[in-house]
């Protein structure tokens, strides 16, 4: 089973700041990695698929990069609605797995 | 508009069974892969099971042999049959639609499963 390690666990930032979230896989997942955002009481929302492709309706301030074992989600300038928990998911091999999440909180 | 509506959650005794349903609309259900994901309230996401275009099924190790995923194309409904339930299975269960290679672009609102005597 591929283990995804997300860091940091919590990111304390102010609106307008840049957020950099990391996801590291225990073995290569090629580019088959997705990122999700989840707010309290809501289902997750797909942000990025195949490491760098924004899903429909996702603002350009969200960008994903990486391949192999190291991936990054960047939020270029945090909006108030971006404070949430972010998860990565590997879509490379069975069983599919999620990372433990990074909480982006208001500083 | 894509809609996914889960049902079937509730309270079940340890060792019991439950079948979750996910009614789908707004897309071609018959040719779309689907997934179940669960989440203990306040905790992270756990992938549970997936079913592909040709009805091939995949499971997390934690549920293999106890859970079964299936699709009824005539009813546009996804199912998750859960047997031998334990405390570790208590969670909100989400169904989700595949966009590309098991990345999940639409999710239901979730249904809560509680396992308790």
Contacts between the chains, C-beta under 8 A, distances in Angstrom:
chain1	res1	chain2	res2	distance
A	1	B	61	6.8
A	32	B	101	5.7
A	32	B	102	7.9
A	34	B	103	3.9
A	34	B	104	7.3
A	36	B	45	7.6
A	36	B	104	7.7
A	38	B	45	7.7
A	43	B	94	5.7
A	43	B	107	3.8
A	43	B	108	6.7
A	43	B	109	6.2
A	43	B	110	6.2
A	44	B	37	7.8
A	44	B	45	6.6
A	44	B	94	7.7
A	44	B	104	7.5
A	44	B	107	6.0
A	45	B	107	7.7
A	46	B	99	6.7
A	46	B	103	6.2
A	46	B	104	6.0
A	46	B	105	4.7
A	49	B	99	6.0
A	49	B	100	5.4
A	49	B	101	7.8
A	49	B	103	3.7
A	49	B	105	7.7
A	50	B	100	6.3
A	50	B	101	7.1
A	50	B	103	7.1
A	53	B	100	8.0
A	55	B	99	7.0
A	55	B	105	5.9
A	56	B	105	7.4
A	87	B	44	6.8
A	87	B	45	5.5
A	89	B	45	7.6
A	89	B	47	7.3
A	89	B	103	7.1
A	89	B	104	7.7
A	91	B	101	4.9
A	91	B	102	4.2
A	91	B	103	5.5
A	94	B	58	4.9
A	95	B	47	6.3
A	95	B	58	6.7
A	95	B	59	6.9
A	95	B	60	4.7
A	95	B	61	6.3
A	96	B	35	7.7
A	96	B	47	4.5
A	96	B	50	6.8
A	96	B	58	7.6
A	96	B	102	5.8
A	97	B	47	6.1
A	98	B	37	7.8
A	98	B	44	6.3
A	98	B	45	4.4
A	98	B	46	6.7
A	98	B	47	6.1
A	99	B	44	7.7
A	100	B	44	5.2
A	101	B	44	5.0
A	101	B	45	7.6
